[in-house]
Amino acid sequence: MGLTWFNTPQATAGLVPALITTPTGQDRDEALESLLKKARATKDPQGFDEQTYQMKSLRETSVPKRVSTIEENEAFSPVSEYDYVSVRRPDGLLERYSTSLGIVSARTGERIPDQDMDTGKRIPLGRTTRELSLTEAELTEFEKTNSVWERFHIPDNAKDLDAKVRSTSANGMAMFTGNPETALFEVLGFHMVDWNPSQAQSAAVLELLQGRTDITFDGETTDRLGRTGLVFSLNQDYVPGYIPTDILTYRYSFIFDSTTGHLNAFEEVAANVDGFVQGGTLNSITVAPL
């Protein structure tokens, strides 16, 4: 999902390092089978709601104008950081709070204010904003009048999940490559910003990973909310299209909770992309129940 098409092919990933993994002594199949059993055996927390969660988001972005003469005239892909809390009110509406922690400068690693994409105004570091979801009637009307938009429902079984992500990527948006082999990572990684997976959905993802010999087991890590997890990854080449000779390589990863098998996080890093800081994080979603 790297935004290499956003400005020019020469961009620099924000100075956010990839997560460090350590070996566990398990082989890939053993680790997947163990997690799948845990995911199936563990029940969702009492009162589970997939849209009630806390979350940390790191996402590739663009540098606001007038940050500096250098950054105005060169292409960068720095990373903006947000903390989210989403709760369901007694009336059924979702209330979401987002705290902007700023942009990690691609050049210096310092934090600078993010920019509101709608208004163009700077977002002060640490500012929290509140959003309220539409009512069901408003949402239905919105869907009727916006034919390209629909609510995205995540299946809780492997067969339907596989079909869903492949069709979404193929039909997809600009941030999807359309490659069916990366669809599981790209589509779920993009949608996790609005979703805390259930145990059944986590099990479905693990089941799909079992059938993929191109998926590697990287070992154990501590995610961006401080929890221990096991990391499974896919390295995938991508030809963006505007320069056919360019081959970019991204590393997509899922992190599963070591004790429950829950899908806790998605990570995308620049594995081998000319012009990017190698190993720099491009997109990261880490979710936890409240």
C-alpha positions, 0 to 999 in steps of 0.5 A: 500500500506504499503511496509511491504513486502519490508524487514521484517514485523517489520518496523516503520512508519515515524514520519509523523502524520495523518491529524486531523479531526473535526466534522461538524455536518453532517451525512455521507449521507448528506455530500456525497450528498452535495459534489456530487451536488457540484462536478457535478455543478462545471466546470473544470477551464478554460484550465483544463489539468489533468497533469498540477498541483502542488502536495505534495507527502509523500511516504513510502520508505527505508532508504539509506544504510550507514545512521547509523549502527542501521538503516542499521541493522533494518527494517524501513519504513520512509517517503520521501517528494517531491513537484512537479510541472507539466506543459504542454509546447507549444509543447505539452510535459509535463515538471515536476519539483520535489523537494526532501525535504528528508526522515523523519527518522523513528527513530528520525523524522529528515530529511535525504537525499533521495536516487536515486533508479536508481543511488544509489546516495544521493539526496541533501535536496531541490534539484529540478530536471526536467523531460520531457515526451516522445513525442506521437510517442516515447510513442506509441513505448514504449508501443509496446516494453513494453507489461506490461506497458500501459497508465492508463486512469481514467474513468469519470463515476462510473460504468467504474471507479469501473470496472477499479480499481477492474480489476487493483487491481486484476491483479495488482502490488505488492503494491496492495492487490488485495482486491476489497473493497480497490481497489478504494482507492489503485489504485486511490491513487497510480495513483494520483501522475500523475493526477489531477482529473477532476470534472467529475472524482471526482463526479464518486468517490463520487458516488461510495462512496455513495454505500459503507456502510463501508465508514465512514465520519470523518469530516473536515480537512486542507490538506497538501496544506492548504485547507479545505476538508471533509474526507471519510475513509475505515479501511481494514485488510490485510494479507500479505501472508508470515506470515498468522497469521499477520493481518495488518490494514490500514486506506485509506482516500479521501479528497474532497474540501468542496466548489467544491467536487473536489478530492484533496487528498489521505491518507494512515495511519497505523491504527493497524499494529504491529511494525508501529507507530500507526496513522503514515502516510505511503502514501499521495498525495495532488494535486492542479491546477496551 
